Amino acid sequence: MLRRLTDRGTEYCGKVEQHDYQLYLAINDIAHTKTKAMSPQTNGICERFHKTILQDFYQVTFRKK
């Protein structure tokens, strides 16, 4: 993964040395792009993409057999 697009939620944003997610991105050399403030259209696209990843990848990969 080269770049990660997220909204400006506190679970994604913070100082690299104090935030686990930012530290992970820095260690793995992944660029972090944040949506514009007050941009509900972009936030909607971002949220829908995360939901798709959850449904199509994560739940299929880690579901109980």
N, CA, C and O atoms as a Tripos MOL2 file, in Angstrom:
@<TRIPOS>MOLECULE
protein
  260   259    65     0     0
PROTEIN
NO_CHARGES

@<TRIPOS>ATOM
      1 N           0.8450   -1.1510    0.0000 N.3       1 MET1
      2 CA          0.0000    0.0000    0.0000 C.3       1 MET1
      3 C           0.9030    1.2300    0.0000 C.2       1 MET1
      4 O           1.8340    1.3360    0.7980 O.2       1 MET1
      5 N           0.6130    2.1420   -0.8970 N.am      2 LEU2
      6 CA          1.4270    3.3460   -1.0050 C.3       2 LEU2
      7 C           0.8170    4.5490   -0.3030 C.2       2 LEU2
      8 O           1.5340    5.4050    0.2140 O.2       2 LEU2
      9 N          -0.5160    4.6090   -0.2870 N.am      3 ARG3
     10 CA         -1.1870    5.7630    0.2970 C.3       3 ARG3
     11 C          -2.4930    5.3270    0.9340 C.2       3 ARG3
     12 O          -3.1620    4.4160    0.4480 O.2       3 ARG3
     13 N          -2.8420    5.9780    2.0110 N.am      4 ARG4
     14 CA         -4.0820    5.6840    2.7350 C.3       4 ARG4
     15 C          -4.8860    6.9700    2.8530 C.2       4 ARG4
     16 O          -4.3820    7.9760    3.3530 O.2       4 ARG4
     17 N          -6.1370    6.9430    2.3950 N.am      5 LEU5
     18 CA         -7.0450    8.0800    2.5000 C.3       5 LEU5
     19 C          -7.9820    7.8420    3.6710 C.2       5 LEU5
     20 O          -8.6660    6.8200    3.7300 O.2       5 LEU5
     21 N          -8.0120    8.7840    4.6020 N.am      6 THR6
     22 CA         -8.9140    8.6760    5.7430 C.3       6 THR6
     23 C          -9.6110   10.0090    5.9610 C.2       6 THR6
     24 O          -9.2020   11.0410    5.4280 O.2       6 THR6
     25 N         -10.6680    9.9630    6.7510 N.am      7 ASP7
     26 CA        -11.2710   11.2190    7.1740 C.3       7 ASP7
     27 C         -10.3970   11.7970    8.2860 C.2       7 ASP7
     28 O          -9.3330   11.2530    8.5800 O.2       7 ASP7
     29 N         -10.8200   12.8540    8.8850 N.am      8 ARG8
     30 CA         -9.9990   13.5100    9.9040 C.3       8 ARG8
     31 C         -10.3570   13.0550   11.3200 C.2       8 ARG8
     32 O         -10.1780   13.8010   12.2840 O.2       8 ARG8
     33 N         -10.8570   11.8410   11.4350 N.am      9 GLY9
     34 CA        -11.2310   11.3030   12.7410 C.3       9 GLY9
     35 C         -10.0260   11.1190   13.6480 C.2       9 GLY9
     36 O          -8.9050   10.9150   13.1820 O.2       9 GLY9
     37 N         -10.2720   11.1930   14.9430 N.am     10 THR10
     38 CA         -9.1740   11.0810   15.9060 C.3      10 THR10
     39 C          -8.5320    9.6980   15.9050 C.2      10 THR10
     40 O          -7.3990    9.5470   16.3620 O.2      10 THR10
     41 N          -9.2320    8.6910   15.4010 N.am     11 GLU11
     42 CA         -8.6340    7.3610   15.3390 C.3      11 GLU11
     43 C          -7.5500    7.2740   14.2720 C.2      11 GLU11
     44 O          -6.7660    6.3240   14.2670 O.2      11 GLU11
     45 N          -7.4930    8.2580   13.3580 N.am     12 TYR12
     46 CA         -6.5040    8.2560   12.2780 C.3      12 TYR12
     47 C          -5.4780    9.3730   12.3750 C.2      12 TYR12
     48 O          -4.4040    9.2640   11.7850 O.2      12 TYR12
     49 N          -5.7700   10.4230   13.0880 N.am     13 CYS13
     50 CA         -4.9160   11.6140   13.0690 C.3      13 CYS13
     51 C          -4.2680   11.8710   14.4210 C.2      13 CYS13
     52 O          -4.8640   11.6330   15.4710 O.2      13 CYS13
     53 N          -3.0730   12.3450   14.3720 N.am     14 GLY14
     54 CA         -2.3370   12.6910   15.5850 C.3      14 GLY14
     55 C          -0.8610   12.8260   15.2710 C.2      14 GLY14
     56 O          -0.4480   12.6140   14.1300 O.2      14 GLY14
     57 N          -0.0690   13.1700   16.2540 N.am     15 LYS15
     58 CA          1.3730   13.2710   16.0680 C.3      15 LYS15
     59 C           1.9610   11.8720   15.9390 C.2      15 LYS15
     60 O           1.5650   10.9540   16.6580 O.2      15 LYS15
     61 N           2.8980   11.7180   15.0270 N.am     16 VAL16
     62 CA          3.4870   10.4030   14.7490 C.3      16 VAL16
     63 C           4.0210    9.7450   16.0090 C.2      16 VAL16
     64 O           3.7900    8.5560   16.2320 O.2      16 VAL16
     65 N           4.7240   10.4930   16.8280 N.am     17 GLU17
     66 CA          5.3480    9.8940   18.0110 C.3      17 GLU17
     67 C           4.3480    9.5610   19.1100 C.2      17 GLU17
     68 O           4.7030    8.8720   20.0660 O.2      17 GLU17
     69 N           3.1010   10.0320   19.0010 N.am     18 GLN18
     70 CA          2.1130    9.7890   20.0540 C.3      18 GLN18
     71 C           0.9000    8.9940   19.5800 C.2      18 GLN18
     72 O           0.0260    8.6780   20.3880 O.2      18 GLN18
     73 N           0.8250    8.6670   18.3120 N.am     19 HIS19
     74 CA         -0.3750    8.0360   17.7750 C.3      19 HIS19
     75 C          -0.0080    6.7300   17.0770 C.2      19 HIS19
     76 O           0.7980    6.7290   16.1470 O.2      19 HIS19
     77 N          -0.5890    5.6280   17.5170 N.am     20 ASP20
     78 CA         -0.2320    4.3050   16.9910 C.3      20 ASP20
     79 C          -0.4280    4.1940   15.4810 C.2      20 ASP20
     80 O           0.4350    3.6620   14.7830 O.2      20 ASP20
     81 N          -1.5580    4.6930   14.9720 N.am     21 TYR21
     82 CA         -1.8510    4.5780   13.5410 C.3      21 TYR21
     83 C          -0.8440    5.3750   12.7170 C.2      21 TYR21
     84 O          -0.3390    4.8810   11.7090 O.2      21 TYR21
     85 N          -0.5530    6.6000   13.1380 N.am     22 GLN22
     86 CA          0.4160    7.4310   12.4240 C.3      22 GLN22
     87 C           1.8080    6.7990   12.4740 C.2      22 GLN22
     88 O           2.5450    6.8410   11.4890 O.2      22 GLN22
     89 N           2.1580    6.2260   13.5980 N.am     23 LEU23
     90 CA          3.4500    5.5580   13.7350 C.3      23 LEU23
     91 C           3.5420    4.3600   12.7910 C.2      23 LEU23
     92 O           4.5700    4.1560   12.1450 O.2      23 LEU23
     93 N           2.4700    3.5680   12.7090 N.am     24 TYR24
     94 CA          2.4310    2.4230   11.7940 C.3      24 TYR24
     95 C           2.6560    2.8760   10.3540 C.2      24 TYR24
     96 O           3.4450    2.2720    9.6270 O.2      24 TYR24
     97 N           1.9670    3.9370    9.9420 N.am     25 LEU25
     98 CA          2.1220    4.4430    8.5780 C.3      25 LEU25
     99 C           3.5520    4.9210    8.3340 C.2      25 LEU25
    100 O           4.1180    4.6640    7.2720 O.2      25 LEU25
    101 N           4.1320    5.6090    9.3010 N.am     26 ALA26
    102 CA          5.4970    6.1180    9.1510 C.3      26 ALA26
    103 C           6.5050    4.9770    9.0440 C.2      26 ALA26
    104 O           7.4060    5.0260    8.2060 O.2      26 ALA26
    105 N           6.3650    3.9620    9.8760 N.am     27 ILE27
    106 CA          7.2910    2.8250    9.8530 C.3      27 ILE27
    107 C           7.2230    2.0880    8.5220 C.2      27 ILE27
    108 O           8.2460    1.6400    8.0050 O.2      27 ILE27
    109 N           6.0160    1.9610    7.9660 N.am     28 ASN28
    110 CA          5.8220    1.2220    6.7200 C.3      28 ASN28
    111 C           5.8840    2.1060    5.4790 C.2      28 ASN28
    112 O           5.5680    1.6520    4.3790 O.2      28 ASN28
    113 N           6.2860    3.3590    5.6460 N.am     29 ASP29
    114 CA          6.4560    4.3040    4.5420 C.3      29 ASP29
    115 C           5.1880    4.4190    3.6890 C.2      29 ASP29
    116 O           5.2390    4.3350    2.4620 O.2      29 ASP29
    117 N           4.0630    4.6090    4.3590 N.am     30 ILE30
    118 CA          2.7760    4.7690    3.6940 C.3      30 ILE30
    119 C           2.3440    6.2220    3.8470 C.2      30 ILE30
    120 O           2.2850    6.7480    4.9590 O.2      30 ILE30
    121 N           2.0440    6.8630    2.7260 N.am     31 ALA31
    122 CA          1.5920    8.2550    2.7690 C.3      31 ALA31
    123 C           0.1760    8.3020    3.3340 C.2      31 ALA31
    124 O          -0.6520    7.4440    3.0280 O.2      31 ALA31
    125 N          -0.0910    9.3000    4.1500 N.am     32 HIS32
    126 CA         -1.4130    9.4470    4.7600 C.3      32 HIS32
    127 C          -2.0610   10.7110    4.2200 C.2      32 HIS32
    128 O          -1.6040   11.8200    4.4970 O.2      32 HIS32
    129 N          -3.1270   10.5390    3.4470 N.am     33 THR33
    130 CA         -3.8770   11.6570    2.9090 C.3      33 THR33
    131 C          -5.1830   11.7510    3.6670 C.2      33 THR33
    132 O          -5.8840   10.7550    3.8470 O.2      33 THR33
    133 N          -5.5060   12.9570    4.1130 N.am     34 LYS34
    134 CA         -6.7490   13.1680    4.8540 C.3      34 LYS34
    135 C          -7.7280   13.9360    3.9790 C.2      34 LYS34
    136 O          -7.3210   14.7630    3.1630 O.2      34 LYS34
    137 N          -9.0160   13.6660    4.1470 N.am     35 THR35
    138 CA        -10.0290   14.3890    3.3900 C.3      35 THR35
    139 C         -10.0520   15.8470    3.8240 C.2      35 THR35
    140 O          -9.5860   16.1900    4.9110 O.2      35 THR35
    141 N         -10.5970   16.6990    2.9670 N.am     36 LYS36
    142 CA        -10.7350   18.1110    3.3090 C.3      36 LYS36
    143 C         -11.7360   18.2650    4.4390 C.2      36 LYS36
    144 O         -12.6930   17.4980    4.5530 O.2      36 LYS36
    145 N         -11.5030   19.2550    5.2610 N.am     37 ALA37
    146 CA        -12.4640   19.5640    6.3200 C.3      37 ALA37
    147 C         -13.7590   20.0610    5.6860 C.2      37 ALA37
    148 O         -13.7410   20.7420    4.6600 O.2      37 ALA37
    149 N         -14.8740   19.7160    6.3050 N.am     38 MET38
    150 CA        -16.1920   20.1410    5.8420 C.3      38 MET38
    151 C         -16.4830   19.6610    4.4180 C.2      38 MET38
    152 O         -17.0340   20.4150    3.6150 O.2      38 MET38
    153 N         -16.1230   18.4330    4.0990 N.am     39 SER39
    154 CA        -16.3540   17.8600    2.7750 C.3      39 SER39
    155 C         -17.1150   16.5480    2.9220 C.2      39 SER39
    156 O         -16.5080   15.4770    2.8860 O.2      39 SER39
    157 N         -18.4380   16.6150    3.0870 N.am     40 PRO40
    158 CA        -19.2100   15.3970    3.3220 C.3      40 PRO40
    159 C         -19.1770   14.4110    2.1540 C.2      40 PRO40
    160 O         -19.2860   13.2040    2.3710 O.2      40 PRO40
    161 N         -19.0280   14.8990    0.9230 N.am     41 GLN41
    162 CA        -18.9790   13.9930   -0.2210 C.3      41 GLN41
    163 C         -17.7350   13.1150   -0.1620 C.2      41 GLN41
    164 O         -17.8160   11.9020   -0.3520 O.2      41 GLN41
    165 N         -16.5950   13.7230    0.0980 N.am     42 THR42
    166 CA        -15.3530   12.9560    0.1850 C.3      42 THR42
    167 C         -15.3730   12.0300    1.3900 C.2      42 THR42
    168 O         -14.9100   10.8930    1.3000 O.2      42 THR42
    169 N         -15.8970   12.4910    2.5060 N.am     43 ASN43
    170 CA        -16.0100   11.6360    3.6880 C.3      43 ASN43
    171 C         -16.8870   10.4290    3.3940 C.2      43 ASN43
    172 O         -16.5840    9.3210    3.8380 O.2      43 ASN43
    173 N         -17.9730   10.6310    2.6480 N.am     44 GLY44
    174 CA        -18.8600    9.5290    2.2890 C.3      44 GLY44
    175 C         -18.1580    8.4910    1.4310 C.2      44 GLY44
    176 O         -18.3240    7.2900    1.6440 O.2      44 GLY44
    177 N         -17.3780    8.9460    0.4680 N.am     45 ILE45
    178 CA        -16.6160    8.0300   -0.3880 C.3      45 ILE45
    179 C         -15.6200    7.2390    0.4480 C.2      45 ILE45
    180 O         -15.4780    6.0270    0.2870 O.2      45 ILE45
    181 N         -14.9430    7.9300    1.3260 N.am     46 CYS46
    182 CA        -13.9500    7.2960    2.1990 C.3      46 CYS46
    183 C         -14.6010    6.2510    3.1060 C.2      46 CYS46
    184 O         -14.1070    5.1300    3.2180 O.2      46 CYS46
    185 N         -15.6990    6.6160    3.7450 N.am     47 GLU47
    186 CA        -16.4030    5.6900    4.6430 C.3      47 GLU47
    187 C         -16.9290    4.4750    3.8780 C.2      47 GLU47
    188 O         -16.8560    3.3520    4.3780 O.2      47 GLU47
    189 N         -17.4560    4.6880    2.6740 N.am     48 ARG48
    190 CA        -17.9760    3.5730    1.8810 C.3      48 ARG48
    191 C         -16.8540    2.6300    1.4710 C.2      48 ARG48
    192 O         -17.0380    1.4130    1.4600 O.2      48 ARG48
    193 N         -15.7060    3.1770    1.1380 N.am     49 PHE49
    194 CA        -14.5670    2.3430    0.7710 C.3      49 PHE49
    195 C         -14.1300    1.4770    1.9470 C.2      49 PHE49
    196 O         -13.8460    0.2910    1.7770 O.2      49 PHE49
    197 N         -14.0760    2.0660    3.1360 N.am     50 HIS50
    198 CA        -13.7080    1.2960    4.3300 C.3      50 HIS50
    199 C         -14.7250    0.1920    4.6060 C.2      50 HIS50
    200 O         -14.3490   -0.9070    5.0140 O.2      50 HIS50
    201 N         -16.0090    0.4720    4.3870 N.am     51 LYS51
    202 CA        -17.0490   -0.5410    4.5850 C.3      51 LYS51
    203 C         -16.8750   -1.6850    3.5880 C.2      51 LYS51
    204 O         -17.0370   -2.8530    3.9410 O.2      51 LYS51
    205 N         -16.5450   -1.3430    2.3420 N.am     52 THR52
    206 CA        -16.3260   -2.3640    1.3170 C.3      52 THR52
    207 C         -15.1470   -3.2540    1.6840 C.2      52 THR52
    208 O         -15.2240   -4.4740    1.5440 O.2      52 THR52
    209 N         -14.0660   -2.6600    2.1480 N.am     53 ILE53
    210 CA        -12.9050   -3.4510    2.5780 C.3      53 ILE53
    211 C         -13.3050   -4.3960    3.7040 C.2      53 ILE53
    212 O         -12.9400   -5.5720    3.6950 O.2      53 ILE53
    213 N         -14.0520   -3.8790    4.6670 N.am     54 LEU54
    214 CA        -14.4840   -4.6990    5.7990 C.3      54 LEU54
    215 C         -15.3300   -5.8740    5.3270 C.2      54 LEU54
    216 O         -15.1170   -7.0050    5.7640 O.2      54 LEU54
    217 N         -16.2820   -5.6210    4.4450 N.am     55 GLN55
    218 CA        -17.1890   -6.6720    3.9890 C.3      55 GLN55
    219 C         -16.5090   -7.6680    3.0590 C.2      55 GLN55
    220 O         -16.6770   -8.8770    3.2200 O.2      55 GLN55
    221 N         -15.7500   -7.1780    2.0960 N.am     56 ASP56
    222 CA        -15.2110   -8.0430    1.0530 C.3      56 ASP56
    223 C         -13.8810   -8.6930    1.3980 C.2      56 ASP56
    224 O         -13.5470   -9.7350    0.8350 O.2      56 ASP56
    225 N         -13.1270   -8.1160    2.2920 N.am     57 PHE57
    226 CA        -11.8310   -8.6930    2.6160 C.3      57 PHE57
    227 C         -11.7690   -9.2140    4.0380 C.2      57 PHE57
    228 O         -11.5870  -10.4110    4.2620 O.2      57 PHE57
    229 N         -11.9190   -8.3270    4.9850 N.am     58 TYR58
    230 CA        -11.7010   -8.6770    6.3850 C.3      58 TYR58
    231 C         -12.6350   -9.7790    6.8590 C.2      58 TYR58
    232 O         -12.1800  -10.7700    7.4300 O.2      58 TYR58
    233 N         -13.9380   -9.6220    6.6320 N.am     59 GLN59
    234 CA        -14.8930  -10.6120    7.1290 C.3      59 GLN59
    235 C         -14.7370  -11.9510    6.4220 C.2      59 GLN59
    236 O         -14.9240  -12.9980    7.0410 O.2      59 GLN59
    237 N         -14.3980  -11.9370    5.1410 N.am     60 VAL60
    238 CA        -14.1870  -13.1870    4.4040 C.3      60 VAL60
    239 C         -12.9100  -13.8720    4.8770 C.2      60 VAL60
    240 O         -12.8860  -15.0910    5.0460 O.2      60 VAL60
    241 N         -11.8720  -13.1130    5.0880 N.am     61 THR61
    242 CA        -10.5820  -13.6630    5.4900 C.3      61 THR61
    243 C         -10.6050  -14.2370    6.8970 C.2      61 THR61
    244 O         -10.0180  -15.2890    7.1510 O.2      61 THR61
    245 N         -11.2800  -13.5520    7.8130 N.am     62 PHE62
    246 CA        -11.2150  -13.9430    9.2130 C.3      62 PHE62
    247 C         -12.5060  -14.5420    9.7640 C.2      62 PHE62
    248 O         -12.6540  -14.6650   10.9800 O.2      62 PHE62
    249 N         -13.4310  -14.9120    8.9020 N.am     63 ARG63
    250 CA        -14.6800  -15.4910    9.4130 C.3      63 ARG63
    251 C         -14.4170  -16.8710   10.0110 C.2      63 ARG63
    252 O         -13.4690  -17.5660    9.6460 O.2      63 ARG63
    253 N         -15.2700  -17.2250   10.9170 N.am     64 LYS64
    254 CA        -15.1320  -18.5290   11.5680 C.3      64 LYS64
    255 C         -15.5910  -19.6160   10.6210 C.2      64 LYS64
    256 O         -16.5550  -19.4440    9.8740 O.2      64 LYS64
    257 N         -14.8970  -20.7300   10.6580 N.am     65 LYS65
    258 CA        -15.2520  -21.8530    9.7860 C.3      65 LYS65
    259 C         -15.9780  -22.9050   10.5710 C.2      65 LYS65
    260 O         -16.3630  -23.9340   10.0160 O.2      65 LYS65
@<TRIPOS>BOND
     1     1     2 1
     2     2     3 1
     3     3     4 2
     4     3     5 am
     5     5     6 1
     6     6     7 1
     7     7     8 2
     8     7     9 am
     9     9    10 1
    10    10    11 1
    11    11    12 2
    12    11    13 am
    13    13    14 1
    14    14    15 1
    15    15    16 2
    16    15    17 am
    17    17    18 1
    18    18    19 1
    19    19    20 2
    20    19    21 am
    21    21    22 1
    22    22    23 1
    23    23    24 2
    24    23    25 am
    25    25    26 1
    26    26    27 1
    27    27    28 2
    28    27    29 am
    29    29    30 1
    30    30    31 1
    31    31    32 2
    32    31    33 am
    33    33    34 1
    34    34    35 1
    35    35    36 2
    36    35    37 am
    37    37    38 1
    38    38    39 1
    39    39    40 2
    40    39    41 am
    41    41    42 1
    42    42    43 1
    43    43    44 2
    44    43    45 am
    45    45    46 1
    46    46    47 1
    47    47    48 2
    48    47    49 am
    49    49    50 1
    50    50    51 1
    51    51    52 2
    52    51    53 am
    53    53    54 1
    54    54    55 1
    55    55    56 2
    56    55    57 am
    57    57    58 1
    58    58    59 1
    59    59    60 2
    60    59    61 am
    61    61    62 1
    62    62    63 1
    63    63    64 2
    64    63    65 am
    65    65    66 1
    66    66    67 1
    67    67    68 2
    68    67    69 am
    69    69    70 1
    70    70    71 1
    71    71    72 2
    72    71    73 am
    73    73    74 1
    74    74    75 1
    75    75    76 2
    76    75    77 am
    77    77    78 1
    78    78    79 1
    79    79    80 2
    80    79    81 am
    81    81    82 1
    82    82    83 1
    83    83    84 2
    84    83    85 am
    85    85    86 1
    86    86    87 1
    87    87    88 2
    88    87    89 am
    89    89    90 1
    90    90    91 1
    91    91    92 2
    92    91    93 am
    93    93    94 1
    94    94    95 1
    95    95    96 2
    96    95    97 am
    97    97    98 1
    98    98    99 1
    99    99   100 2
   100    99   101 am
   101   101   102 1
   102   102   103 1
   103   103   104 2
   104   103   105 am
   105   105   106 1
   106   106   107 1
   107   107   108 2
   108   107   109 am
   109   109   110 1
   110   110   111 1
   111   111   112 2
   112   111   113 am
   113   113   114 1
   114   114   115 1
   115   115   116 2
   116   115   117 am
   117   117   118 1
   118   118   119 1
   119   119   120 2
   120   119   121 am
   121   121   122 1
   122   122   123 1
   123   123   124 2
   124   123   125 am
   125   125   126 1
   126   126   127 1
   127   127   128 2
   128   127   129 am
   129   129   130 1
   130   130   131 1
   131   131   132 2
   132   131   133 am
   133   133   134 1
   134   134   135 1
   135   135   136 2
   136   135   137 am
   137   137   138 1
   138   138   139 1
   139   139   140 2
   140   139   141 am
   141   141   142 1
   142   142   143 1
   143   143   144 2
   144   143   145 am
   145   145   146 1
   146   146   147 1
   147   147   148 2
   148   147   149 am
   149   149   150 1
   150   150   151 1
   151   151   152 2
   152   151   153 am
   153   153   154 1
   154   154   155 1
   155   155   156 2
   156   155   157 am
   157   157   158 1
   158   158   159 1
   159   159   160 2
   160   159   161 am
   161   161   162 1
   162   162   163 1
   163   163   164 2
   164   163   165 am
   165   165   166 1
   166   166   167 1
   167   167   168 2
   168   167   169 am
   169   169   170 1
   170   170   171 1
   171   171   172 2
   172   171   173 am
   173   173   174 1
   174   174   175 1
   175   175   176 2
   176   175   177 am
   177   177   178 1
   178   178   179 1
   179   179   180 2
   180   179   181 am
   181   181   182 1
   182   182   183 1
   183   183   184 2
   184   183   185 am
   185   185   186 1
   186   186   187 1
   187   187   188 2
   188   187   189 am
   189   189   190 1
   190   190   191 1
   191   191   192 2
   192   191   193 am
   193   193   194 1
   194   194   195 1
   195   195   196 2
   196   195   197 am
   197   197   198 1
   198   198   199 1
   199   199   200 2
   200   199   201 am
   201   201   202 1
   202   202   203 1
   203   203   204 2
   204   203   205 am
   205   205   206 1
   206   206   207 1
   207   207   208 2
   208   207   209 am
   209   209   210 1
   210   210   211 1
   211   211   212 2
   212   211   213 am
   213   213   214 1
   214   214   215 1
   215   215   216 2
   216   215   217 am
   217   217   218 1
   218   218   219 1
   219   219   220 2
   220   219   221 am
   221   221   222 1
   222   222   223 1
   223   223   224 2
   224   223   225 am
   225   225   226 1
   226   226   227 1
   227   227   228 2
   228   227   229 am
   229   229   230 1
   230   230   231 1
   231   231   232 2
   232   231   233 am
   233   233   234 1
   234   234   235 1
   235   235   236 2
   236   235   237 am
   237   237   238 1
   238   238   239 1
   239   239   240 2
   240   239   241 am
   241   241   242 1
   242   242   243 1
   243   243   244 2
   244   243   245 am
   245   245   246 1
   246   246   247 1
   247   247   248 2
   248   247   249 am
   249   249   250 1
   250   250   251 1
   251   251   252 2
   252   251   253 am
   253   253   254 1
   254   254   255 1
   255   255   256 2
   256   255   257 am
   257   257   258 1
   258   258   259 1
   259   259   260 2
@<TRIPOS>SUBSTRUCTURE
     1 MET1         2 RESIDUE 1 A MET
     2 LEU2         6 RESIDUE 1 A LEU
     3 ARG3        10 RESIDUE 1 A ARG
     4 ARG4        14 RESIDUE 1 A ARG
     5 LEU5        18 RESIDUE 1 A LEU
     6 THR6        22 RESIDUE 1 A THR
     7 ASP7        26 RESIDUE 1 A ASP
     8 ARG8        30 RESIDUE 1 A ARG
     9 GLY9        34 RESIDUE 1 A GLY
    10 THR10       38 RESIDUE 1 A THR
    11 GLU11       42 RESIDUE 1 A GLU
    12 TYR12       46 RESIDUE 1 A TYR
    13 CYS13       50 RESIDUE 1 A CYS
    14 GLY14       54 RESIDUE 1 A GLY
    15 LYS15       58 RESIDUE 1 A LYS
    16 VAL16       62 RESIDUE 1 A VAL
    17 GLU17       66 RESIDUE 1 A GLU
    18 GLN18       70 RESIDUE 1 A GLN
    19 HIS19       74 RESIDUE 1 A HIS
    20 ASP20       78 RESIDUE 1 A ASP
    21 TYR21       82 RESIDUE 1 A TYR
    22 GLN22       86 RESIDUE 1 A GLN
    23 LEU23       90 RESIDUE 1 A LEU
    24 TYR24       94 RESIDUE 1 A TYR
    25 LEU25       98 RESIDUE 1 A LEU
    26 ALA26      102 RESIDUE 1 A ALA
    27 ILE27      106 RESIDUE 1 A ILE
    28 ASN28      110 RESIDUE 1 A ASN
    29 ASP29      114 RESIDUE 1 A ASP
    30 ILE30      118 RESIDUE 1 A ILE
    31 ALA31      122 RESIDUE 1 A ALA
    32 HIS32      126 RESIDUE 1 A HIS
    33 THR33      130 RESIDUE 1 A THR
    34 LYS34      134 RESIDUE 1 A LYS
    35 THR35      138 RESIDUE 1 A THR
    36 LYS36      142 RESIDUE 1 A LYS
    37 ALA37      146 RESIDUE 1 A ALA
    38 MET38      150 RESIDUE 1 A MET
    39 SER39      154 RESIDUE 1 A SER
    40 PRO40      158 RESIDUE 1 A PRO
    41 GLN41      162 RESIDUE 1 A GLN
    42 THR42      166 RESIDUE 1 A THR
    43 ASN43      170 RESIDUE 1 A ASN
    44 GLY44      174 RESIDUE 1 A GLY
    45 ILE45      178 RESIDUE 1 A ILE
    46 CYS46      182 RESIDUE 1 A CYS
    47 GLU47      186 RESIDUE 1 A GLU
    48 ARG48      190 RESIDUE 1 A ARG
    49 PHE49      194 RESIDUE 1 A PHE
    50 HIS50      198 RESIDUE 1 A HIS
    51 LYS51      202 RESIDUE 1 A LYS
    52 THR52      206 RESIDUE 1 A THR
    53 ILE53      210 RESIDUE 1 A ILE
    54 LEU54      214 RESIDUE 1 A LEU
    55 GLN55      218 RESIDUE 1 A GLN
    56 ASP56      222 RESIDUE 1 A ASP
    57 PHE57      226 RESIDUE 1 A PHE
    58 TYR58      230 RESIDUE 1 A TYR
    59 GLN59      234 RESIDUE 1 A GLN
    60 VAL60      238 RESIDUE 1 A VAL
    61 THR61      242 RESIDUE 1 A THR
    62 PHE62      246 RESIDUE 1 A PHE
    63 ARG63      250 RESIDUE 1 A ARG
    64 LYS64      254 RESIDUE 1 A LYS
    65 LYS65      258 RESIDUE 1 A LYS
